[in-house]
């Protein structure tokens, strides 16, 4: 009989324990309390850059005043990367004027770094838009020769006294 009287008592204890557990969970779930944790992370970043320099800033690379059919003129310029990373450099043309003469004059751009000569572009001055000059290492400088030629076969009277101009823009991206 002791066994039978113990059975109902353990059921009451079990039911009481479940009721307390339900009450505790219900309080935690429906209390409206939220728990959050935040931490702040800081980072220090420094952007590397490419910075181009010119041996002749804001100056004409080739002085071609007074040119006539059969003549050529040359000019040189050095472009350097004073930045902290290597970067790709592009030579672009802007502001073309005098398109009739620009359709006759021939332009040749050569990389003459280290005494060699590697042609980068050749064609009519009026058709030049841009040319990739490749990657410049940080601290590197390259030299370029620009040659303007007026073919002797292009001696039309309509070009007498004509002029043309074109600005070159050097851009770099890392």
C-alpha positions as CSV (number, residue, x, y, z in Angstrom):
1,X,0.0,0.0,0.0
2,X,2.9,2.3,0.5
3,X,3.6,1.9,-3.1
4,X,0.2,3.0,-4.2
5,X,0.3,6.1,-1.9
6,X,3.7,7.1,-3.3
7,X,2.4,7.0,-6.9
8,X,-0.1,9.9,-6.6
9,X,2.4,12.0,-4.6
10,X,5.1,11.7,-7.4
11,X,2.5,12.7,-10.0
12,X,1.8,15.8,-8.0
13,X,5.5,16.6,-7.8
14,X,5.9,16.0,-11.5
15,X,2.9,18.2,-12.3
16,X,4.1,20.9,-9.9
17,X,7.6,20.9,-11.6
18,X,6.1,21.1,-15.1
19,X,3.8,24.0,-14.0
20,X,6.9,25.9,-12.6
21,X,8.8,25.3,-15.7
22,X,5.9,26.5,-17.9
23,X,5.5,29.6,-15.8
24,X,9.3,30.4,-16.1
25,X,9.3,29.9,-19.9
26,X,6.1,32.0,-20.3
27,X,7.6,34.8,-18.3
28,X,10.8,34.9,-20.3
29,X,9.0,34.7,-23.7
30,X,6.3,37.2,-23.0
31,X,8.1,39.6,-20.7
32,X,8.8,42.1,-23.6
33,X,12.5,42.1,-22.7
34,X,15.0,42.0,-25.5
35,X,18.6,41.3,-25.1
36,X,21.2,42.6,-27.5
37,X,24.9,43.0,-27.6
38,X,26.9,45.4,-29.8
39,X,30.6,45.9,-30.3
40,X,32.3,48.5,-32.3
41,X,35.0,47.6,-34.7
42,X,37.4,50.2,-36.1
43,X,39.5,49.9,-39.2
44,X,42.1,52.2,-40.5
45,X,42.4,52.3,-44.3
46,X,44.8,54.2,-46.5
47,X,44.2,54.2,-50.2
48,X,47.2,53.7,-52.5
49,X,47.4,56.0,-55.4
50,X,48.9,56.6,-58.8
51,X,50.2,60.2,-59.3
52,X,51.4,61.2,-62.7
53,X,54.1,63.9,-63.3
54,X,55.2,65.5,-66.5
55,X,58.6,66.9,-67.6
56,X,56.6,69.6,-69.6
57,X,53.4,70.4,-67.7
58,X,51.0,72.7,-69.7
59,X,53.5,73.0,-72.6
60,X,53.4,72.0,-76.2
61,X,55.2,68.7,-76.8
62,X,55.9,69.5,-80.5
63,X,56.3,73.1,-81.8
64,X,55.1,72.8,-85.3
65,X,54.5,76.5,-86.2
66,X,55.4,77.3,-89.8
67,X,55.4,73.7,-91.0
68,X,55.0,73.0,-94.7
69,X,54.5,69.9,-96.9
70,X,57.5,67.5,-96.7
71,X,58.5,68.6,-93.1
72,X,58.6,66.7,-89.8
73,X,58.9,68.0,-86.3
74,X,59.6,66.0,-83.1
75,X,59.2,66.6,-79.4
76,X,59.8,64.5,-76.3
77,X,58.2,64.3,-72.9
78,X,58.8,62.2,-69.8
79,X,55.8,60.9,-67.7
80,X,56.4,59.5,-64.2
81,X,54.3,57.7,-61.6
82,X,55.1,59.4,-58.3
83,X,52.3,57.3,-56.6
84,X,52.7,54.5,-54.2
85,X,51.3,51.7,-56.5
86,X,51.6,50.6,-60.1
87,X,48.9,51.9,-62.5
88,X,47.8,51.7,-66.1
89,X,48.3,54.9,-68.0
90,X,46.3,56.1,-71.0
91,X,47.1,59.0,-73.4
92,X,43.9,60.7,-74.6
93,X,43.3,63.5,-77.2
94,X,41.0,66.4,-76.4
95,X,40.0,69.6,-78.1
96,X,40.9,69.0,-81.7
97,X,40.7,72.1,-83.9
98,X,41.5,72.6,-87.6
99,X,40.2,69.2,-88.8
100,X,41.2,69.8,-92.5
101,X,44.9,70.0,-91.6
102,X,44.6,67.3,-88.9
103,X,43.3,64.9,-91.6
104,X,46.7,65.4,-93.5
105,X,49.3,65.6,-90.7
106,X,50.6,62.2,-89.5
107,X,51.3,61.6,-85.8
108,X,53.6,58.9,-84.4
109,X,53.9,58.3,-80.7
110,X,56.9,56.2,-79.5
111,X,58.1,55.0,-76.1
112,X,61.8,55.8,-76.0
113,X,62.5,54.7,-72.4
114,X,66.0,53.3,-72.0
115,X,67.2,54.4,-75.4
116,X,64.9,52.0,-77.4
117,X,61.9,52.8,-79.5
118,X,58.6,51.1,-79.3
119,X,55.8,52.5,-81.4
120,X,52.6,53.1,-79.4
121,X,50.5,54.8,-82.1
122,X,50.7,55.9,-85.7
123,X,48.1,57.5,-88.0
124,X,46.5,60.8,-89.0
125,X,46.5,63.4,-86.2
126,X,42.7,63.9,-86.6
127,X,42.0,60.2,-86.0
128,X,43.9,59.9,-82.7
129,X,41.6,59.4,-79.7
130,X,43.5,57.4,-77.1
131,X,46.2,54.7,-76.6
132,X,47.0,52.6,-73.6
133,X,50.6,53.0,-72.6
134,X,50.6,50.0,-70.2
135,X,51.4,49.7,-66.5
136,X,53.8,52.1,-64.8
137,X,55.4,50.8,-61.6
138,X,55.5,53.2,-58.6
139,X,58.4,55.5,-59.0
140,X,58.9,54.7,-62.8
141,X,59.4,57.3,-65.5
142,X,58.9,56.7,-69.2
143,X,60.0,58.9,-72.1
144,X,57.9,59.5,-75.3
145,X,58.7,61.0,-78.7
146,X,56.0,62.6,-80.7
147,X,56.6,63.1,-84.4
148,X,54.4,65.2,-86.6
149,X,54.9,64.8,-90.4
150,X,53.3,66.7,-93.3
151,X,53.5,64.5,-96.4
152,X,54.9,66.3,-99.4
153,X,52.1,64.9,-101.5
154,X,49.6,66.9,-99.5
155,X,50.3,70.3,-100.8
156,X,46.7,71.5,-101.5
157,X,46.4,75.3,-101.7
158,X,43.4,75.1,-99.4
159,X,45.7,74.1,-96.5
160,X,48.0,77.2,-96.9
161,X,47.8,79.1,-93.7
162,X,45.7,76.4,-92.0
163,X,46.3,75.5,-88.4
164,X,45.4,72.6,-86.1
165,X,45.8,71.8,-82.4
166,X,45.1,68.9,-80.1
167,X,45.6,68.6,-76.4
168,X,47.0,65.4,-74.8
169,X,45.8,64.2,-71.5
170,X,47.6,61.5,-69.5
171,X,45.4,59.6,-67.1
172,X,46.3,56.8,-64.7
173,X,44.3,54.2,-62.8
174,X,45.3,51.7,-60.3
